[in-house]
């Protein structure tokens, strides 16, 4: 997959996955990989800065939780109402772009 396509759609990817249910970093990365059949993999270097940026923008909220299996607390992210509105906006924008590209093909 073209890395530029991935970078340009990372927010859409993360917001889409978090729409279904919240999660912590590694969980989110595993769900993205699973849902895309391994075509999209997230590494910590792109995942965590994006999560922090989305949280600062008000699209995500977070809290620390102690994992059920023990160990150090993990930060769990949830989509906010503002995040749902942003996800809808991004989906519409992507659909328009996809339609325009398909008309060229």
C-alpha positions in Angstrom: 0.0 0.0 0.0 1.2 3.5 -0.8 2.5 5.1 2.4 1.2 8.5 1.4 -2.3 7.1 1.2 -1.9 5.7 4.6 -0.5 8.9 6.1 -3.3 11.0 4.6 -6.0 8.8 6.0 -4.6 7.9 9.5 -7.2 10.0 11.3 -10.0 8.5 9.4 -8.7 5.0 10.1 -8.3 5.7 13.9 -11.7 7.4 14.3 -13.4 4.6 12.3 -11.9 1.9 14.5 -12.8 3.8 17.7 -16.3 4.3 16.6 -17.1 0.7 17.4 -15.5 0.7 20.8 -12.7 2.3 22.7 -9.3 0.8 23.2 -5.7 1.2 24.1 -2.9 1.6 21.7 -1.8 -2.0 21.0 -5.5 -3.0 20.9 -6.3 -0.4 18.3 -3.3 -1.4 16.2 -4.4 -5.1 16.3 -8.0 -4.2 15.4 -6.8 -2.1 12.4 -4.6 -4.9 11.2 -7.4 -7.5 11.7 -10.1 -5.5 10.1 -8.0 -4.7 7.0 -6.7 -8.3 6.6 -3.2 -7.1 7.5 -3.0 -4.5 4.8 -2.7 -1.7 7.2 -0.4 -2.0 10.2 0.3 0.7 12.7 3.5 1.2 14.5 4.0 3.1 17.7 5.8 6.0 15.9 2.7 6.9 14.0 -0.1 5.6 16.3 0.6 7.4 19.5 1.3 10.8 18.1 -1.9 10.6 16.1 -3.9 9.5 19.2 -2.5 12.4 21.2 -3.2 14.8 18.4 -6.8 13.6 18.0 -7.2 13.9 21.8 -5.9 17.5 21.8 -8.4 18.3 19.0 -11.2 17.1 21.2 -12.1 14.1 19.0 -11.0 11.5 21.6 -11.0 11.3 25.3 -8.7 9.1 27.3 -8.3 7.6 30.8 -5.9 5.3 32.4 -7.0 1.8 33.4 -5.4 -1.1 35.1 -5.4 -4.0 32.8 -7.3 -7.1 33.9 -4.2 -9.2 33.5 -2.2 -7.0 35.8 0.8 -4.8 34.9 1.1 -1.0 34.5 -2.0 1.1 33.6 -2.8 1.6 30.0 -4.4 4.7 28.4 -7.7 3.9 26.8 -9.2 6.1 24.1 -12.9 6.8 23.4 -14.5 8.7 20.5 -16.2 11.9 21.7 -19.3 13.5 20.2 -17.1 16.0 18.4 -15.0 13.0 17.2 -18.2 11.4 15.7 -19.0 14.6 13.9 -15.4 14.7 12.6 -15.6 11.1 11.5 -18.8 11.8 9.5 -17.1 14.8 7.9 -14.0 12.8 7.0 -16.1 10.0 5.6 -18.1 12.4 3.4 -14.9 14.0 2.2 -13.2 10.7 1.4 -16.4 9.4 -0.4 -16.3 12.6 -2.6 -12.6 12.1 -3.3 -13.1 8.4 -4.1 -15.9 9.2 -6.4 -13.9 11.8 -8.3 -10.9 9.4 -8.7 -13.2 6.6 -9.9 -14.6 8.9 -12.6 -11.1 9.3 -13.9 -10.6 5.5 -14.2 
